[in-house]
Amino acid sequence: MKMVSNTIKLFRMNKKLNRSFTVTFLMFVFLALFGAFMALPLVYAVNNAFKPLDELFIFPPRFFVRNPTLDNFFDLVSLMGNSWVPLSRYITNTLFITIAGTVGHILLASAAAYPLAKYRFFGSKAIFSIVVLSLMFSPHVTAIPNYMVMSWLGWINTQASIIVPSLAFPLGLFLMKQFMEQLPNALLEAAKVDGASEYRIFWSIVMPNVKPAWLTLMILQFPMLWGTDGGNFIYSENLKTLHYALGQIIQGGIARAGVGAAVALFIMIVPITLFIISQSSVMQTMANSGIKD
């Protein structure tokens, strides 16, 4: 397998060296066009957030804003200020659910992936097969079982009903296992010879070396929890999330179309910023997760 991998690397290197400037330039233009095309929805959302109402409803619609204004954001702040539940409460609830669910999932997925990746025990292959099989099921399929389990535990209308199910994200365990398998066993064995315990090896050697993987999990998990509205699990207004509160604001009809555009930008800007900061780690994880020596 290593010989095949080295052959592929040499082939790519030779191909890169033999590539002409014209081909390289055309490839760059081709990728730039596709990148610009994929960025159009984001650019459109940003422009909509700064459009006055007359530009939002003009026909044919304009892609770029002509007379930018901050009135949409001022109206959003004014509406949130008139809510009987403070805006800070919604933000605190969202941050708690997002941070607790993301950090908890990273720790749980890493702790479960480590023995599956580096040890062979009875049932390990069956466990990983079940994890891979669970990737086939949509969250809508498991919605009713999740609700029944949360109801039996008495966690309905609590933040735990959102946080606990998010810990069992099968894609996270899959990515962590595939990435941990790339760590050389000699590194772990050397640590054992030096007297390091399994916990010390996990925290001091394994976790720092799989940083791109758990940064990727953060990218995948954070937007899902940041954008949750509590669904059928949370009924108390004091426990509702920011996404729910903003969603209620834009239900006011056409008059709040500008506020709705500002809400859309506000909701998407946090996950996008997080992705931009950590995108190199995401690309590295995706490249390594399917490679085995």
C-alpha positions in Angstrom: 0.0 0.0 0.0 2.9 2.4 0.8 4.5 1.6 -2.6 1.2 2.5 -4.4 0.9 5.7 -2.4 4.5 6.7 -3.2 3.9 5.9 -6.9 0.8 8.2 -6.9 2.8 10.9 -5.2 5.6 10.7 -7.8 3.1 10.7 -10.6 1.4 13.8 -9.3 4.8 15.5 -8.8 5.9 14.7 -12.4 2.5 15.8 -13.7 2.8 19.1 -11.8 6.3 19.7 -13.1 5.4 18.9 -16.7 2.2 21.1 -16.6 2.5 24.2 -18.9 1.8 27.7 -17.7 -1.3 27.9 -20.0 -2.8 24.8 -18.5 -2.2 26.0 -15.0 -3.7 29.4 -15.8 -6.8 27.8 -17.3 -7.2 25.6 -14.3 -6.9 28.6 -12.0 -9.6 30.5 -14.0 -11.9 27.5 -14.0 -11.6 27.0 -10.2 -12.0 30.8 -9.7 -15.2 30.8 -11.7 -16.7 27.9 -9.7 -15.6 29.5 -6.5 -17.3 32.8 -7.4 -20.4 30.9 -8.4 -20.6 29.1 -5.1 -20.1 32.4 -3.2 -23.1 34.1 -5.0 -25.7 33.0 -2.3 -23.6 34.5 0.5 -23.0 37.7 -1.4 -26.7 38.0 -2.2 -27.6 37.5 1.5 -25.2 40.2 2.6 -26.6 42.6 0.0 -30.2 41.9 1.0 -29.4 42.6 4.6 -28.5 46.2 3.7 -31.4 46.8 1.2 -34.3 49.2 2.0 -37.8 47.8 1.6 -38.3 49.3 -1.8 -35.2 47.5 -3.2 -36.2 44.2 -1.6 -39.5 44.1 -3.5 -38.4 45.7 -6.8 -38.9 43.7 -9.9 -36.8 42.5 -11.6 -34.8 41.9 -8.4 -31.4 43.6 -8.1 -28.4 41.5 -7.0 -26.4 44.3 -5.5 -27.7 47.0 -3.2 -28.0 50.5 -4.6 -28.8 52.5 -1.4 -27.4 50.6 1.5 -29.0 51.2 4.9 -28.7 50.0 8.5 -32.4 50.3 9.2 -33.0 46.6 9.0 -30.5 46.0 11.9 -31.9 48.9 13.9 -35.4 47.5 13.5 -34.1 44.1 14.6 -32.6 45.5 17.8 -35.8 47.4 18.5 -38.0 44.4 18.1 -35.7 42.2 20.3 -35.7 45.0 22.9 -39.5 44.9 23.1 -39.6 41.2 23.8 -40.6 40.2 27.3 -37.6 37.7 27.4 -34.3 39.6 27.1 -32.2 39.1 24.1 -29.3 38.2 26.4 -31.3 35.2 27.6 -31.7 33.8 24.1 -28.1 34.3 23.4 -27.0 32.6 26.6 -29.2 29.6 25.9 -27.9 29.3 22.4 -24.2 29.6 23.5 -24.7 27.1 26.3 -26.3 24.5 24.1 -23.8 25.0 21.2 -20.7 25.0 23.4 -21.8 22.1 25.6 -22.9 20.0 22.7 -19.9 20.7 20.5 -17.3 20.1 23.3 -19.1 17.1 24.7 -19.3 15.5 21.3 -15.6 16.1 20.5 -14.6 14.5 23.8 -17.0 11.6 23.5 -16.2 10.8 19.9 -12.4 11.1 20.6 -12.6 8.8 23.6 -14.6 6.2 21.7 -12.5 6.4 18.6 -9.2 5.8 20.3 -9.7 2.2 21.4 -11.5 1.4 18.1 -8.5 2.8 16.1 -5.6 1.4 18.1 -6.9 -1.8 19.8 -8.4 -5.0 18.6 -11.0 -6.4 21.0 -14.0 -8.7 20.7 -16.8 -6.8 18.9 -14.7 -3.8 17.8 -15.5 -4.5 14.1 -19.2 -5.0 14.8 -19.3 -1.7 16.8 -17.7 0.2 14.0 -19.9 -1.4 11.4 -23.0 -0.2 13.4 -21.5 3.3 13.5 -21.0 3.3 9.7 -24.5 1.9 9.2 -26.0 4.6 11.3 -24.6 7.2 8.8 -27.3 6.0 6.4 -30.2 7.2 8.6 -31.5 10.8 8.3 -32.1 12.7 11.6 -35.8 12.7 10.7 -35.8 8.9 11.0 -34.5 9.1 14.6 -36.6 12.0 15.7 -39.4 9.9 17.2 -37.0 7.5 19.1 -35.1 10.5 20.4 -38.2 12.1 21.7 -39.3 8.9 23.4 -36.0 8.4 25.1 -35.9 12.1 26.3 -39.4 11.7 27.6 -38.6 8.5 29.5 -35.6 10.3 31.0 -37.8 13.2 32.0 -35.6 15.7 30.0 -38.3 17.2 27.8 -38.4 21.0 28.2 -34.8 21.0 29.3 -31.6 21.9 27.4 -30.3 18.4 28.0 -32.9 17.2 25.4 -30.9 19.0 22.7 -27.4 18.5 24.1 -27.4 14.8 24.8 -28.7 13.6 21.4 -26.0 15.8 19.7 -23.3 13.8 21.5 -24.2 10.7 19.5 -23.2 12.1 16.1 -21.9 9.1 14.2 -19.9 11.0 11.5 -17.8 12.5 14.3 -16.8 9.0 15.6 -16.1 7.8 12.1 -13.8 10.8 11.2 -11.9 10.5 14.5 -11.3 6.8 14.1 -10.1 7.2 10.5 -7.8 10.0 11.5 -6.4 8.3 14.6 -5.5 5.2 12.5 -2.9 7.4 10.8 -1.0 7.9 14.0 2.1 5.6 14.1 1.8 2.8 16.7 5.5 3.3 17.5 4.8 6.7 18.9 2.3 5.3 21.4 4.5 2.3 22.2 7.4 4.7 23.0 5.2 6.6 25.4 4.2 3.4 27.1 7.9 2.4 27.5 8.4 5.8 29.2 5.7 4.9 31.7 2.8 7.0 30.3 -0.6 5.8 31.2 -3.4 5.4 28.7 -5.0 8.6 29.8 -1.7 10.5 29.5 -1.2 9.1 26.0 -4.7 10.1 25.0 -4.5 13.6 26.3 -0.8 14.4 25.6 -0.1 12.6 22.4 -3.3 11.5 20.6 -5.5 14.6 21.0 -2.8 17.2 20.0 -1.9 15.1 16.9 -5.6 14.8 15.8 -6.3 18.6 16.2 -7.4 19.0 12.5 -10.0 16.2 13.1 -11.6 17.7 16.2 -11.5 21.1 14.6 -13.5 19.5 11.7 -16.0 18.1 14.2 -16.4 21.5 15.7 -17.1 22.9 12.2 -19.7 20.2 11.6 -21.4 20.3 15.0 -21.4 24.0 15.7 -23.7 25.1 12.9 -26.3 22.4 13.7 -26.5 23.4 17.3 -26.2 27.2 16.6 -29.2 27.0 14.2 -31.5 24.8 16.4 -34.8 26.3 17.6 -35.5 23.7 20.2 -38.1 21.9 18.0 -40.5 19.8 20.0 -38.2 19.4 23.0 -38.2 22.9 24.6 -41.5 24.7 25.3 -40.5 27.2 28.0 -39.8 30.7 26.5 -37.0 31.2 29.0 -35.2 28.2 27.5 -35.7 29.0 23.8 -32.8 29.7 21.6 -31.8 32.7 19.5 -32.8 31.0 16.3 -36.3 30.6 17.6 -36.6 34.2 18.8 -35.4 35.6 15.4 -37.7 33.2 13.6 -40.7 34.6 15.5 -39.7 38.1 14.6 -39.8 37.6 10.9 -43.3 36.0 11.1 -44.7 39.5 11.0 -45.3 39.5 7.2 -44.1 41.7 4.4 -43.3 44.7 6.7 -40.6 42.7 8.3 -38.9 41.5 5.1 -35.9 43.7 5.8 -35.6 42.5 9.3 -35.8 38.9 8.0 -32.8 39.7 5.7 -30.8 41.0 8.6 -31.8 37.9 10.6 -30.6 35.6 7.9 -27.2 37.3 7.7 -26.9 37.3 11.5 -27.6 33.6 11.8 -25.2 32.5 9.0 -22.3 34.8 9.8 -21.1 33.0 12.9 -20.8 29.5 11.3 -19.2 30.9 8.2 -16.6 32.8 10.2 -15.8 29.7 12.2 -15.3 27.7 8.9 -13.1 30.4 7.4 -10.8 30.3 10.4 -10.6 26.5 10.4 -11.0 25.6 6.8 -7.4 24.3 6.4 -8.0 21.7 9.1 -11.2 20.6 7.5 -9.5 20.0 4.2 -6.7 18.1 5.9 -9.1 15.9 7.8 -11.2 15.1 4.7 -8.0 14.1 2.8 -6.7 11.8 5.5 -9.9 10.2 6.8 -10.2 7.8 3.9 -6.5 6.9 3.6 -5.0 3.8 5.2 -1.4 2.6 5.2 
